[in-house]
């Protein structure tokens, strides 16, 4: 996974601050390819409670500022119905472990 321990820490801290301490974060997409270069950071974020558009936008803005990388957030409420895209992302995602 092409994220440093510091980037991992920043991601977890930001998302747990915005969405709560039980928020689970996984990475999917191009950052999983260790041989790749560049690309955005695709994050699957699972929350206990619904997330407002404002919360999502603020989290994305904070992450992009701290990481200096483009970030895509796919935010889903745990136990909710998955879309086809969410199922695909979930199937390929790896949990973002604490640094």
Number of C-alpha atoms within 10 A of each C-alpha: 14 18 16 10 12 11 15 17 15 17 24 22 15 17 25 18 12 16 22 14 13 12 18 19 24 19 24 21 15 17 19 17 11 10 9 11 10 10 13 14 22 20 23 23 20 22 21 16 14 14 15 10 9 9 14 17 12 15 21 18 13 18 24 17 12 12 16 9 13 15 19 14 17 16 17 19 15 15 10 10 10 13 10 9 10 14 12 12 19 16 10 12 18 17 14 19 13 11 11
